Amino acid sequence: MNYNFLLSLVIILIGFLLKHFQIIKEKNGKIIAKIIFTITLPSVIFRTISAITITPQLFLLAIIPIFYALFILGVSYLIFRNREKSIKGLSLMCVIGFNVVHLAFPLIEGIWGSEGLKYIAMFDIGNGFVIFLMSYLVGSFFSPKNDEFEQRELLKRSTKKVLTSGPLIAYLIALPFNLFGIIVPTLISDIINKFADANSALTLLLLGIFLSFKFEKSQWKKVLSVLGIRYSLGLLVGLILFFILPFELLYRGILLIALILPIGLAVIAFTVEFEYNEQIAGILANLSIVISFVLMWFLILILGFG
């Protein structure tokens, strides 16, 4: 677990140094974000979802993140309702959704193996719809680049973008392949695997490229308010479900961990597309990785499901 976390930090640092020495500029990062959103991330989603054996008990794990997202989104909107439009949009986009594929998958596999992966992968089905439907729509609706459109026209444009987005299409294709047992031809499967293998490194590099430690004090207040909402509500709901659900310890433990995972790295790509503050999004994602790592170890130690 320590090694996987260290590896991720090193890749982020490489991205930061590439920008610092002007080998890669932030405008190049926007191209990388486009590649991630249209090619590598959909490949990860298809590879993961098409291989899961879905049962009724596991299906609940796919439903929980959707209802949780609606809950935290409603609470956050009440808290952020008086903020300027661009900050409100970025804040709401960042409070929902989790970094499951890039952080949780390798760490959980290292601790619990295929049994742990089964649970977290099911959670990621619902989490994927939260990120690529809800988070995307929220980000698009409040985006500074969409100020010239009326709300009805904006909703129409945003819905069209969502329905044609690579990640959502990957989910819509992968689920029927899973449910009907369709076998993917070897050549296509190998191509998907090659793209999927590149996703983690590209997203972490992108995070480093947009990483910046130059912030105004007012920005730190915005960052801490988003993180405070994410982790306070995530821990509260996660612990309640941990103690009341009638399922095995590992099932409940993985669910608790899932609700305190970092901000999804897809938010970085959305931030670029919708022209939000990339520096704030970068520091939010980075701080959430550190906080989640510490919380994960603490919860495993205290609650004893490791």
N, C-alpha and C positions, 0 to 999 in steps of 0.2 A: 504493500500500500504506500509506504514512504517512497519507494523507488518510482512508482507510477506518478505520484504527485510531483516529485523532483523532476522527472522527465518532462512533465507538462510545463513546469516553471522555466526550465531551460529553453524549451522551444519558444515560449513567450519572450524570454530575454533575447533570443536570437532575432526575433522580429523587431524588438525595440532597438537593438544595436544596428540592424540593417537600416532602419529609419534614421537613427542618430548619426550614422556615418554617411547618410544620403545615398546609400546603395539602392534602397527602395524608398520611394516617397509615398505620402498618404494617397495621392491620386492613383498610384499603382495598387494600393490596398483596396480601392473601390473595384478594380478589375478582379482582384482575388475574391472579394465578397460576391461578385456576380457568378464566378465559377462555382463557389461553394453552394450558393442558393439554387443554381440550375442543374448542377451535375453531381458533385460529390456527396452533398447531404441527402438528396433523393436516393442515391445509391446505398447509403448507410441504412436509410429507412426501409427500403425494399428488402435488403439482405436480412435485416433483423426481423421484420414483421412476418415475412413469408415463411420463416422457419419455426414459428412458435406453435405448440399444440394448445389450442384454446379450450378451456373448460369453464363451466358456469361460475365456479369459485374464483378463477383467475379473471373472469370477465369483469368482476367487481372492481378489480384494480385499474381497469381502463376507464371506469365511470367516475371514480373518486376524484381524479385531478380536474375533471370538467366541472363538477359541482363545487369543488374547492376554489377553482378559478373564478367562478361566478360570485362566490362569497367574498373573496379578497378583493376582487375588482369593485364590488359595490361599496365595501368599506373604504377602499382607497379613493374612490371617486368623491366620497363625502369629505375626506380629509384634504384632497388636492383640488377641490372644485374652484377655489378662488385664485389658483395660480395662473400665470400666463399660459396661453394655449400650448406653446411648444414644450414648456417644462411639464405641464400636465400630461400631455401626450406621451412624452418619454417616460415619465414616472409610472403611468398606468401600464404602459407596455412592458416595463421592467418588473412589476410586482407579480405578474403571472407567468407561469411556465418555468421549467427547470432544465438544467444542463444534465441530461440523463446519459446520452450516447457518449459524450466526450469525457466525462469525469466518472460517472457512476458505473458504467459498464466495466471498464478495466479494474477499478477498485473492488467492486462487488465480486467479480469473477475471481480475483486473487484471494478473497476471504472465504466465499461460500461456493465457488465453482458454478456448475451449470444450474444447480438448484436455486441459487440466488439470482442468476441471470434470468431465469424463467419469470420470477416475480417482477423484477425491475423492467423487463421488456414489455410485460403486459401493462404496467403503469405508463410506459412511454407511448403506448398507443393513444391513450386519452391525452397525455401530455403533448403529443404531436399535434392533435387537433386544437389544443389550447394555444400553442405557439403559432401555428401556421394558419389558424382561422381567427381566433379571438385577438391574440396579440397583434397580428398583422392588420386586422380591421381597425383596432383601436389606434395603432400607430398611423395608419393611413388617414383615419378620420381627423386626427388632430395635427397632421403634418403641416409645417409652415409652407410647403410647396403647393398645398391644395387650397390656400386661402381664397383663390379667385373663383372657386366653384361653390354653388349652392349645395346645401346638405343632401338634397335628394340626388343630385347629379354626382356628388362625392360618394354617396353610398353605392350608387350604381357602378362607378368606376372602381371602387375598392373591392366590391363583390366580384367583379370581372377579373381583377388581378388575382384575388384569392383562388378562384376556380381554375385559373390557368397557371398557378404557381407549381414549380417542380416538386416541392415536398408534399403538397396535398395530393397531387397526381400519383406520387409514389405510394402513398397510403391507400388510395382508391384502387390501385392496381394490385398491391401486395396482399390486401385482405382477401379478395376473391381467390388469388393464387393459393393462399393458406387454407381457406375454408373448403375449396374444391379439390385440393391436392394436386394442383397443376404443376408439372415439373418444368423448370426453366432449362432450355437447351444449354449444354456445357459452355459453348462459346459466349453466349450472352451472360451466363452466370459468371464466367471468368472476367469479362469486361466490367460488370457491376462490382465485383470484388476488388478489382484494381482501382477503380474510382473511389470506392468506399474506404479502402486502405489509406488513400491520400487525404481524406476529409479531416481527420483529427489534427494532423500536422498543419494543414492550411488554415484551419480555424484558429488554432493557437498562435500561429504566425501573425494572422490578421489582428488578433488581440494585442500582440506586442507592437505591431505597426501603429495602432491607434492609441497605445498607452502613453500617457503624459502625466507628469507629476506637478504641472503648473496649474494651480487652481486658485480661484478667488475663494475667500472664506464663505461667501454666499453659496458657492457650488458645493462645498463640503456639507452644508446644512441640508441641501437637497439630496445629496448622496445618502447621508445618514438617515434621513426620514424614510427613504425608499427601503433601505436595508432593515431599518427598525420594524417596519410593517411586515416585510417578508418573513423575518425570522421569529418575531413574536407570535404572529398568527400561525406560521408553519409549525412551530414547537407546540403551541396550544392545541391545535387540531390534531397533530400527529400523536401527541401523548394521550389525548382522549381516545382516539381510535386504537392506539396500542393497548390500552387497558380494558376497552369494552368489546372489541371484536372477538368472536368465539373461534378464531382460527389459530393455527400453530404459531409458535413463537417467531420463527424465521419470517413467516408471511407478514406478521405485524411489525417486526423489526425493520424489514425492508421498506414497508410503507412509511414508517416514521422517518427513516433516512431519506426517502424520496421527497418528503415534504420540506426538508431543510437543505436540499441541493442548491447549487448556485444558479444564477441567472443563465438562461439558455444563450449559448453563443450566437444563435440565429438572430438575436436582438441586435448584435453588432451589424450584421448585414442589413437588417431593417432600418437601423439608425442611419446608415449610409444612404439607403434608397429614399428615405423620407426626409433627409436633410435635418436631422436633429443634431444635438451637440455630441459629437463623436468622443470627445474627451471624457465627458460625464459618463457616457455609456461604457467606455473602456474601464474607468476606475470602479464603476459599479460591478462589472463582471469580475474584475481581478480581486477586489475585496471580498466578493461573495465566495470565490473559490477558497480563499484562506479561511474565512469564517466557517464554511461548510465542512472543510477538512477537519478543523478543530472540534466542531460540534459532533461530527460523525464518530470520531474516536471517543469522545466523552460519553456519548449515549451508549455505544457498544460496551464501554467499560462499566458504566453505572447500571445499565439494565440487563447486562449479561446475555446478549443473544449473539455474540460473536463466536 
